Amino acid sequence: MDATATELSFRDATEEDVDTLVALVESAYRGESSRAGWTTEADILEGQRTDPEGVLDIIKSPDGLVLAAERDGRIVACCQLEHRGAHAYFGLFAVSPTAQGGGLGRTVLAEAERRARETWGVTEMHMTVISVRDDLIAWYERRGYRRTGRMTPFPYGDERFGIPQRDDLRFELLVKPLV
């Protein structure tokens, strides 16, 4: 096991973590702070990535959770897991921009897959990724996810998901067997 994994602890996020989680997600995807990492969406979306109400809804959902990864008592990464029958949905994935590139994201993704498999007995993990994020999709493909070609529209006009800077955004479903 690499050093990144040994320094981390995982727990289910609570209502008290909402503000920290929102700040983490925003820092990983939006604004100038996101440019410190490679997951930035700052060139394709402005505005918010999430909000406290959305994160709280996930935490309170009986079918899901937000998995928080802590290092030295500080949340440095998170993701959403939602039980959807035979599969789990993976979302709200964020790694602190200054901690990206060292294996932390890979460790969190592996823990999320393990938790979904062991907790719910699911056989697949599903996620949606903005289809123009070729670098991010390639990262997931290296971890066993496959592109399905199944697209859903981006919610243009709903600023809760950001303000698009281009008109060709949509989400592609990626799937990985968890066997």
C-alpha positions in Angstrom: 0.0 0.0 0.0 1.4 3.4 -0.9 2.1 6.2 1.7 -1.0 8.1 0.6 -3.3 5.3 1.7 -1.6 4.9 5.1 -2.0 8.6 5.9 -5.7 8.7 5.2 -8.8 7.9 7.2 -12.3 7.6 5.8 -15.6 8.3 7.4 -19.2 9.2 6.4 -19.6 13.0 6.3 -22.1 14.6 8.6 -24.2 17.8 8.5 -21.4 19.5 10.3 -19.1 18.9 7.3 -21.3 20.6 4.7 -19.5 23.9 4.5 -16.1 22.2 4.4 -17.3 19.9 1.7 -18.7 22.7 -0.4 -15.5 24.7 -0.1 -13.5 21.6 -1.1 -15.6 20.9 -4.2 -15.5 24.5 -5.3 -11.7 24.7 -4.9 -11.2 21.6 -7.0 -13.4 22.7 -9.9 -14.1 26.4 -10.0 -12.2 29.6 -9.9 -8.5 30.4 -9.8 -7.8 28.0 -6.8 -8.9 25.1 -9.0 -6.0 25.8 -11.4 -3.5 24.5 -8.8 -4.8 21.0 -9.7 -5.6 19.2 -13.0 -9.4 18.7 -12.4 -10.3 22.3 -13.0 -13.4 23.1 -15.0 -12.7 26.9 -14.8 -12.3 27.2 -18.6 -15.7 25.5 -19.3 -17.9 26.6 -16.4 -18.0 29.6 -14.1 -20.2 30.0 -11.0 -20.8 27.4 -8.4 -20.2 23.6 -8.7 -22.5 22.7 -5.7 -24.2 24.4 -2.8 -24.8 23.6 0.9 -28.4 22.5 0.2 -27.3 20.0 -2.4 -24.6 18.5 -0.3 -26.9 18.3 2.7 -29.5 16.5 0.6 -26.9 13.8 -0.3 -25.8 13.4 3.3 -29.4 13.0 4.5 -30.4 10.6 1.8 -31.3 7.1 3.1 -29.8 5.7 -0.1 -26.5 7.5 -0.1 -23.6 9.1 1.7 -20.7 11.4 1.2 -17.4 9.7 1.9 -14.9 12.0 3.5 -11.1 11.3 3.3 -9.2 13.0 6.1 -5.5 13.6 6.6 -4.3 15.1 9.9 -7.9 15.7 10.9 -8.7 17.8 7.7 -11.0 16.7 4.9 -8.8 16.5 1.8 -11.1 14.6 -0.6 -14.7 13.4 -0.8 -17.2 11.6 -3.0 -20.8 10.8 -3.2 -22.1 7.2 -3.2 -25.7 6.4 -3.9 -27.3 3.0 -4.0 -29.4 2.6 -7.1 -30.5 -1.1 -7.3 -27.8 -3.3 -8.9 -25.4 -0.4 -9.2 -24.0 2.5 -7.2 -23.7 6.1 -8.5 -20.4 7.9 -7.9 -20.3 11.7 -7.9 -19.3 14.8 -6.1 -15.7 13.6 -6.3 -13.2 16.2 -5.2 -9.6 16.2 -4.2 -7.9 19.3 -2.8 -6.1 20.9 -5.7 -2.8 21.1 -3.9 -3.0 17.3 -3.1 -3.8 16.2 -6.7 -1.4 14.1 -8.7 0.0 12.0 -5.9 -2.4 9.1 -5.8 -5.0 10.4 -3.4 -7.8 10.4 -5.9 -7.0 6.8 -7.0 -7.1 5.8 -3.3 -10.4 7.5 -2.6 -12.0 5.9 -5.8 -10.8 2.5 -4.8 -12.3 2.9 -1.3 -15.6 4.1 -2.8 -15.7 1.1 -5.0 -14.9 -1.2 -2.1 -17.6 0.4 0.1 -20.3 0.2 -2.6 -19.5 -3.4 -3.3 -19.4 -4.5 0.4 -22.2 -2.3 1.8 -24.8 -2.7 -1.0 -23.6 -5.8 -2.9 -23.6 -3.8 -6.2 -22.0 -5.2 -9.3 -21.4 -1.9 -11.1 -20.4 1.7 -10.4 -21.9 4.4 -12.6 -20.9 8.0 -13.0 -21.4 10.9 -15.3 -18.6 13.1 -16.6 -18.8 16.2 -18.8 -18.1 14.7 -22.2 -15.5 17.4 -23.2 -13.3 16.5 -20.2 -11.1 14.1 -22.2 -8.3 14.2 -19.6 -10.6 13.2 -16.7 -12.4 10.5 -18.8 -9.0 9.1 -19.7 -8.1 9.0 -16.0 -11.2 7.0 -15.2 -10.6 4.7 -18.2 -7.2 3.8 -16.7 -9.1 2.7 -13.6 -11.4 0.4 -15.5 -14.3 2.6 -16.4 -15.7 2.5 -19.9 -17.4 5.0 -21.9 -21.0 4.1 -22.9 -21.8 6.8 -25.4 -25.0 7.4 -23.4 -25.4 11.2 -23.0 -27.7 13.4 -21.0 -28.0 17.1 -21.4 -26.2 19.6 -19.3 -28.7 21.7 -17.3 -28.2 25.0 -19.2 -30.0 27.8 -17.5 -29.8 26.3 -14.0 -27.0 28.2 -12.3 -26.9 25.8 -9.4 -24.7 23.7 -11.7 -22.5 26.5 -13.0 -22.5 29.0 -15.8 -21.4 27.3 -19.1 -18.7 29.0 -21.1 -19.5 26.9 -24.2 -22.6 25.4 -25.8 -21.6 21.8 -26.3 -21.6 20.5 -22.8 -23.4 17.2 -21.9 -22.8 14.3 -19.5 -21.6 10.9 -20.6 -22.3 7.8 -18.5 -19.2 5.8 -17.5 -19.5 2.3 -16.0 -17.2 -0.1 -14.3 -18.0 -3.7 -13.2 -17.3 -4.2 -9.5 -16.5 -7.9 -9.4 
